[in-house]
Amino acid sequence: MRARRLPGRHRRAEGRQVTYREVIAIKEFRALWYGQGLSLLGDQLAQVALAVLVYDRTQSALATAAVYALTYLPSIVGGPLLAGLADRFARRGVMLSCDLIRAALVAVMAVPGMPFWALCSLVFLVVLLSAPFSAARAALLPEVLEGDMYVIGSALQNMTNQAVQMLGFAAGGAVIATMGPYRALALDAATFIGSALILVSGVHRRPAAHSEGGRPSMWTMTMAGARLVFGSKKLRTIVLFAWLCGFYILPEGLAAPYAATLHTGTLPIPVITGLLMAAMPTGTVVGAFLFSRFVSPPRRLRLMGWMAMLSCAPLIVTALRPPLAVVLAAWVLSGIGGAYQLAANAAFVQNVPAERRAQAFGLVQSGLMAVQGIGILVGGFAAERLGPEPVVALAGVTGVVTAAVLAMGWTESRGEIRAPS
């Protein structure tokens, strides 16, 4: 039986390139887009506030790093276990619940004098709830946008995320210096409430994906999601393309020590660090715009392997110890290559049943967090012994080889995937 079309679901005329204006005109997409941007901006302020607060109270670099590490662990654990909530229950309801609970938890964190152990526990819970929220949003977006509209919407969200991250980190220090870390945390709590209000007013109610035929247990759904994602060669290849980011994200984790090696006295080391950390997100914004706006859907699939290699290849130049301008150009180019993730995301959505989409996204997201965390950890360990330049170059070489192997397998699989239209 053909499912009833919901008010927020849109198609475009065949054979015509989708524009950003058409996607932004859709009310439900705007609600998801605005809510995500508002919440993310608050999170960036909160990350800086937590770092300042923990270091100020403990005077321990290890304690500060440990709290930062807590932002990775819950997502790795929560993705496989909690993402399925967005398939068991109505996705808008899951997002609203997560927003309101996180607002309450962050509000408690904003109480002055909170014990350190309680602060760590609250951080863990807040990040843990991001897994079902992100899975619900990722699963809901293809229901709001069909075909190539989904790719354009994903590109717009990706560019917004990168821009908000750059703005949040750049302005976070100044904001916290003005209002203090506790008020910054209170502001983060308010952004979650704002996100919930936007979702209530702009996103339609939809039934749960498993509303018919009963709801399987969380363990059953987790195992079924793992079999779905890793039991198919096509999906395995797409997921491995996504996890390739562990190689080209590694340089961001080495930005501070790399900046020290590039310091010539012209620019302060913190400024160089900021430039390095902003280079790859800048390339990602440019690449996402160009790849989504000017490359046709079938061609995106054909270029995915080449773009994946481009995301890693520029990093090899660091072995020659070039000056700052060359390093920045290489990292921007690497970010442009990372736009292949748009094609990988669209192909993944197309091959996952709607009723299991949230669980599948949760598993992939957990893997993304794991490869990034492990990559940065291993890279930092190696950089202490070899220096940042050879480690970044080695990550580039390993990433290019891995991308080339995946590209050969992708050539065999992509013919079975219909490009979104």
Disulfide bonds with the S-S distance in Angstrom:
none
